[in-house]
Amino acid sequence: MQNDMASSSGKIAAAVSRRAMLGAAAGLAAAAPALAEECRIGPPPHPQGPSVWLNMDQVELDAAYDQSIYAPLGRQVLARCASNSEVARAHLGAPRRVSYGPTEVEKLDIFVTKRPKAPIFVFIHGGAWLGGEAKNYAYPAEMFVNAGAHLVVLDFIAIKQANGDLRVMAEQVRRAIAWTYKNADTFAGDASRLYIGGHSSGGHLCGVALVTDWQKQFGLPNDMVKGGMCMSGMYDLKPVRLSKRGNYVKFTDAMEEAMSSQRHIDLVHAPITVTYGTYETPEFQRQNRDFAAALKAAGKPVELIEAQNYGHFDMMESIGNPYGPNGRAALAMLKLSV
């Protein structure tokens, strides 16, 4: 009798369990369209228009240069980087804050390692050229400082304050890098081991810095930068100019030419590491592949890193992780480890 009752109870429980699973599955199936809509990446459904760049119409090209379309959690990652920057300052102390140029925004933060005559890594933040502050990009400091390198994080003008001229931003970044080289002794840095890196629009500015004639512009050795990390950047601005970014960058032919580092590869004097994630926009993936291919074709030392399953902001965050694609690559470039 007890065995029969147990058997009947088991059958009833199994039936209930099956019904519950089927009900849950039906609920998920019903919700799937809404979830897919919420999680969609890429341009919205639209009637195909005429091609503007390669095989993309204007909607697709605009989306390819708008990170929010392909990285819906970007704001969350940015907020986490800002809070992790506060954590880094709590652990390391406030950075040295110094001026590198005459205007109020031309300042940089130096996180100093205890190792004397240490290598230096200069970080150029992104933000679609529209903004960003050095204080929110301190999160990689612990990795660099603990590995035995100084980290320098730049502040520079935003594009609207520069009246839409990218050359103003680039000149400030160049001034900051030159200042770091000339003043390395003031924070026990080794000027002969100066490296630079930037992400997104900062990757663009890093590329521009890597094709600078340092001798002509600053009276410094053209090989003073020993390595560059161009992370998820842009290196030919023709398609950028055609995208909606052209609404706030006041492109001219001269600006497009000067600010397209891929067109000035003959001026590259340092090994370059180019990185991007497989979940980035199609244009950001292509820009980085093409830049690396052009460097290789010109006989310049280059390494291309394609980070599987990383999106744009994930790549940015990974510069503070010694086991993430950008953190690992930066430490390898500096010949350091944690």
C-alpha positions in Angstrom: 0.0 0.0 0.0 2.7 2.4 1.0 4.7 1.6 -2.2 1.6 2.1 -4.3 1.0 5.5 -2.6 4.6 6.5 -3.1 4.4 5.5 -6.7 1.2 7.5 -7.3 2.7 10.5 -5.5 5.8 10.3 -7.6 3.8 10.2 -10.8 1.7 13.2 -9.7 4.8 15.2 -8.8 6.4 14.3 -12.1 3.3 15.4 -14.0 3.2 18.7 -12.0 6.9 19.2 -12.7 6.4 18.6 -16.4 3.4 21.0 -16.5 5.5 23.6 -14.7 8.4 23.2 -17.1 6.1 23.4 -20.1 4.4 26.5 -18.7 7.7 28.2 -18.1 8.9 27.3 -21.6 5.7 28.7 -23.0 6.1 31.9 -21.0 9.7 32.2 -22.3 8.6 31.6 -25.8 6.0 34.3 -25.5 8.5 36.7 -24.0 11.2 35.9 -26.6 10.2 38.6 -29.1 10.2 41.2 -26.4 13.6 40.0 -25.0 15.1 39.9 -28.5 13.8 43.5 -29.1 15.4 44.6 -25.9 18.7 42.9 -26.5 19.0 43.6 -30.2 22.4 45.0 -31.4 22.9 46.7 -34.7 20.8 49.1 -36.7 17.0 49.0 -36.3 14.9 47.4 -39.1 14.5 49.9 -41.9 14.0 50.1 -45.6 17.4 49.7 -47.3 18.7 53.0 -48.6 21.4 53.8 -51.1 24.9 52.8 -50.1 27.0 55.5 -48.4 30.1 53.5 -47.4 31.0 50.0 -48.7 27.7 48.2 -48.6 26.1 50.3 -45.8 23.3 52.8 -46.1 23.2 55.9 -43.9 21.3 54.2 -41.1 23.8 51.3 -41.0 26.8 53.6 -41.2 25.6 55.8 -38.4 25.0 52.7 -36.3 28.5 51.5 -37.0 29.9 54.6 -35.4 27.5 54.7 -32.5 28.6 52.4 -29.7 25.2 52.5 -27.9 23.7 50.6 -30.8 26.1 47.6 -30.5 26.9 47.9 -26.8 23.6 48.5 -24.9 25.3 48.1 -21.5 28.0 50.6 -22.2 26.8 53.1 -19.6 26.9 50.5 -17.0 30.5 49.6 -17.8 31.5 53.3 -17.8 29.9 53.8 -14.4 31.8 50.7 -13.1 35.1 52.1 -14.4 34.4 55.4 -12.7 33.7 53.6 -9.4 36.7 51.3 -9.8 38.8 54.4 -10.4 37.7 55.6 -6.9 38.8 52.2 -5.5 42.2 52.6 -7.2 42.8 56.0 -5.7 41.7 54.7 -2.3 44.4 51.9 -2.6 47.1 53.9 -4.2 46.5 57.5 -3.0 45.7 60.5 -5.1 47.8 60.8 -8.2 50.2 63.7 -8.9 48.2 66.3 -10.9 50.3 68.5 -13.1 49.8 70.9 -16.0 51.4 70.0 -19.4 50.0 73.1 -21.3 48.7 76.6 -20.9 44.9 76.0 -20.8 42.9 74.8 -17.8 42.1 71.4 -19.2 45.7 70.5 -20.1 46.5 68.5 -17.1 47.5 64.9 -16.4 47.4 62.4 -13.5 50.5 60.4 -12.6 50.2 57.2 -10.6 53.8 56.5 -9.4 55.2 53.0 -8.8 57.8 52.4 -6.1 60.3 50.9 -8.6 62.9 53.5 -9.6 63.5 54.4 -13.2 60.4 52.6 -14.2 58.7 52.4 -17.6 55.9 54.8 -18.3 52.5 54.1 -19.9 50.5 57.1 -21.1 46.7 56.4 -21.4 44.4 58.4 -23.8 40.8 57.9 -22.9 37.9 57.6 -25.4 34.4 59.1 -25.4 33.6 59.7 -29.1 35.8 62.8 -28.8 32.8 64.4 -26.9 34.2 64.2 -23.4 35.6 62.1 -20.6 37.8 62.9 -17.6 41.1 61.4 -16.5 39.7 60.8 -13.0 37.3 58.2 -14.4 40.1 56.3 -16.1 42.3 55.6 -13.1 41.1 52.0 -12.8 44.1 50.5 -14.6 46.5 52.2 -12.2 46.7 49.4 -9.7 47.7 46.9 -12.4 50.5 49.1 -13.8 51.8 50.4 -10.5 51.9 46.9 -9.0 53.7 45.6 -12.1 56.3 48.3 -11.7 55.2 51.0 -14.2 54.1 54.5 -13.9 50.6 55.3 -15.4 49.9 58.7 -16.8 46.3 59.5 -17.6 45.5 62.6 -19.8 42.9 65.2 -19.7 42.4 67.2 -22.9 39.8 69.3 -24.7 36.5 67.9 -25.9 35.5 68.3 -29.5 32.8 70.9 -29.1 35.0 73.1 -27.0 37.6 72.7 -29.8 35.0 74.1 -32.3 34.8 70.7 -34.0 38.5 70.5 -34.8 40.2 67.2 -34.0 43.6 68.8 -34.6 43.2 70.8 -31.4 42.7 67.7 -29.4 45.6 65.9 -31.1 48.0 68.8 -30.4 47.1 68.7 -26.7 47.7 64.9 -26.6 51.0 65.4 -28.3 52.0 68.1 -25.9 51.1 65.8 -23.0 53.3 63.0 -24.3 56.2 65.4 -25.0 55.9 66.8 -21.4 55.9 63.3 -20.0 59.1 62.4 -22.0 60.9 65.7 -21.0 59.8 65.5 -17.3 60.1 61.7 -16.6 62.9 62.3 -14.1 60.6 64.3 -11.9 58.6 61.2 -11.0 61.5 58.6 -11.3 60.3 57.6 -14.8 62.5 56.1 -17.5 62.1 58.3 -20.6 63.8 55.7 -22.7 60.9 53.4 -21.9 57.9 55.5 -22.8 54.8 53.8 -24.2 51.4 55.1 -25.2 47.9 53.7 -25.6 44.4 54.8 -26.2 40.9 53.3 -26.6 38.2 54.2 -29.1 38.5 57.9 -29.9 41.5 57.7 -27.7 42.8 54.9 -29.9 42.4 57.3 -32.8 44.4 60.0 -31.0 47.0 57.4 -30.1 47.4 56.5 -33.8 47.8 60.2 -34.6 50.4 60.6 -31.9 52.3 57.6 -33.3 52.7 59.3 -36.7 54.0 62.6 -35.2 57.2 64.1 -36.3 58.5 64.7 -32.8 61.8 66.2 -34.0 60.1 68.8 -36.2 57.3 69.7 -33.8 59.0 69.4 -30.4 62.8 69.0 -31.0 62.6 65.5 -29.5 63.8 62.1 -30.9 61.4 60.7 -33.4 61.8 57.3 -31.8 61.1 58.5 -28.2 57.8 56.5 -28.0 58.9 52.8 -27.7 55.6 51.2 -28.3 51.9 52.0 -29.0 48.6 50.3 -28.2 45.8 51.3 -30.5 42.7 49.8 -28.9 39.4 49.7 -30.8 40.3 52.9 -32.6 39.8 54.6 -36.0 42.6 55.3 -38.4 41.0 56.5 -41.6 38.4 59.1 -41.1 36.6 59.1 -44.5 33.7 56.8 -43.3 33.6 58.6 -39.9 33.2 61.9 -41.8 30.3 60.3 -43.7 28.6 59.1 -40.5 26.6 61.1 -38.0 29.8 62.0 -36.2 30.2 64.5 -38.9 27.4 66.5 -37.3 29.8 67.6 -34.5 33.2 67.1 -36.0 33.7 69.9 -38.5 35.6 67.9 -41.0 37.6 69.5 -43.9 39.7 67.7 -46.4 42.8 68.9 -44.6 41.6 67.7 -41.2 40.5 64.3 -42.6 44.0 63.8 -44.1 46.0 65.0 -41.1 44.0 63.0 -38.6 44.0 59.7 -40.6 47.0 57.9 -39.2 46.7 55.1 -41.7 47.7 57.5 -44.4 50.9 58.5 -42.7 52.4 55.1 -41.8 55.8 56.1 -43.1 56.1 58.2 -39.9 55.6 55.2 -37.6 58.8 54.5 -35.5 57.5 52.2 -32.8 56.0 48.7 -32.7 52.2 48.9 -32.5 49.7 46.5 -31.0 46.2 46.8 -32.4 43.3 45.3 -30.5 39.5 44.9 -31.0 36.7 42.7 -29.8 34.5 40.4 -31.9 31.4 42.0 -30.6 32.4 45.5 -31.7 30.6 47.3 -34.5 31.5 46.1 -38.0 33.3 49.3 -38.8 35.4 49.3 -35.6 36.4 45.7 -36.4 37.3 46.6 -40.0 39.2 49.8 -39.0 41.5 47.9 -36.7 42.0 45.0 -39.1 42.8 47.4 -42.0 45.2 49.5 -39.9 47.1 46.4 -38.8 47.2 45.1 -42.4 48.5 48.5 -43.7 51.2 48.5 -41.0 52.3 45.0 -41.9 52.3 45.8 -45.6 54.6 48.8 -44.9 57.0 46.6 -43.0 56.2 48.1 -39.6 56.3 45.9 -36.5 52.6 45.2 -35.6 50.6 42.7 -33.6 46.9 42.3 -34.2 44.8 41.0 -31.3 41.2 39.9 -31.9 39.6 39.4 -28.6 36.9 36.8 -28.8 33.5 37.6 -27.3 34.5 41.1 -26.2 32.5 44.2 -26.9 33.7 47.8 -27.2 33.4 48.8 -23.6 34.6 45.4 -22.4 37.8 46.0 -24.3 38.1 49.4 -22.6 37.7 47.9 -19.1 40.2 45.1 -19.9 43.1 47.5 -19.9 43.0 47.3 -16.1 42.9 43.4 -16.0 46.3 41.6 -16.3 44.4 38.6 -17.7 42.2 40.6 -20.1 43.2 41.2 -23.7 44.3 44.8 -23.3 45.9 44.4 -19.9 47.8 41.4 -20.9 49.0 43.1 -24.1 50.1 46.2 -22.3 52.2 44.3 -19.8 53.7 42.3 -22.6 54.6 45.5 -24.4 56.3 46.8 -21.2 57.9 43.4 -20.6 56.3 43.3 -17.1 54.1 40.9 -15.2 52.0 41.0 -12.0 
